[in-house]
Amino acid sequence: MAATPGGKPPVRVELHWDGDLRFAGRAGDVQVTLDGSGASGPSPTQALALGLAGCMAIDVLDVLQKGRFEVRGLEARLVGERRPEPPRYFVRIDLHFVVQGAIPPDRVERAIALSRERYCSVWHSLRPDIDFQASFEVT
């Protein structure tokens, strides 16, 4: 699998069963443990939630910094609700950002919108029927 024209190279990860419901994972030189019970590492669903929160947080930070705002801190807090029966995919996601710095709220709102509408590849890889709500506060 080659890179798409003008795009990034394919994402490559490896998983090796490590007993019980644990898998040792590798993405490039980075190691991570995935654990179906969530005891020794995030479960795959938690890892997906981390990926979404991380993708959008990186986008928001990048947009604000490119706007020449001094961001002193940024937190992302995600709560996801899943279907009660298999497949237990996300049906609702609430993502809240806490941005520290002298940044106008309309610029934070715009950065979140750009991430959601244009940049966040994780969000655009998920089901389109997820009820997704994003909120923020500036401190």
N, C-alpha and C positions, 0 to 999 in steps of 0.2 A: 504494500500500500504506500503510495507516494503522496507527497504534499499536494494539496489542491493548488491550482494556478493562483499565484498571489497570496496563498494561504500559509498556514502553519503546517508543520509536519504532523503526521498522525500521532495520536496519543497512544503510548504503549505502557502497559503495566503487566506485572506478573504476580500471580498468587500461588503459594505453596501451602498445602494443608499442614497444619501444625498441631493436630489433635483436637478432640471435641469439636466445637464449631469455630475454631480459630484458624485464620489464614495469615501467613506472613506475606506481606505485600511489598512490592518494590515498584517505584516509579522513577526511572533514571537511577540516581544515586541515593534517593530518599527511601527509607524503610518505614513501614507502618504495619500495625497489626489490626486486622479486622476480626471482630469477635461477635458472633451471632447473639451471644448473651450480653454483650456490652461490658464484660468484666475486665478484660485485659487490653481493650482497645475499643474504638467506636464500632457499633454495628454498621452494616452496610447502609441502613437507612439514616443513621446518625451521620455517617460520612457524607452522604448525599446532602443532608441539611447543612453540614459544615461547608461543603463545596458551594452551595447556593449562597449562604451568608458570606463566605469568603469572596466569591466572585463579585457580588454586588458591593461589598465593602471596599474591595480593591478599586472597582470602577468609580465609586463615589469619591474616594480619596484622590484618585488620579484626576478626575474632572475638577475637583476643588483646587488641587495644587496647580493644575494648568491654568486655572482662573486667578492664580497668584494670591490665593488665600492661605494664611498661615494656620494650618490645622494642628492643634496641640494634642489632640487625642481623638480616637474614633472607636466606638464599640458597636457591635452588631449583635442583637439578641433575637433569635428565631424560635418560634413555637409552631410546631406542625401538628395538625390533626390528621389522623389516618382512618381509613375505612375499618370498621370493626371485623370484617371477614376478608379472607384472602381473595384476590391479591390486596394487601393492606397498603395501597398507595396513598399518597397525600391527597386530601380533599380540600384542606385549608392550610394556608401558611401565613403567619403574621411575622413580619420582620421589622424590628424597631432599631433605629440608629440613634446613638448618642454622640453628637459631634461637639468637640471642645474647641473653642476659638471664636474670634470676632467675625463670624460669617453670617451674612444676611440669610434668613430662613428661605427666601425664594431661590437662592442659589443652591442650597442643600436640596430643596424640593426638585429643582431642575436636574441636579446630578443624579438623584435617585431615578427620576423619570428616564434620563438618558441610559442609565444602566439597564433598566427594565425593558425599555423599548428598542434599544439598539445594541448595547455592548455585552450584556451578560450571557455568555454562551451556555452556562448551566441552566439558567432560567428558560432559555429558548430550546433546551433539550428535554424539558419536562412536559407533562400533559397540559394541553391548553385549557382544560376545564377546571384547573385548580383555582380556588378562591384565594387570591393572593392580595394581601394588604400590606402596605409599607407605611411606616410612620417614622417620625424623627423628633428630636429635641436638640436645641443648641444650648450649650452651657458655657 
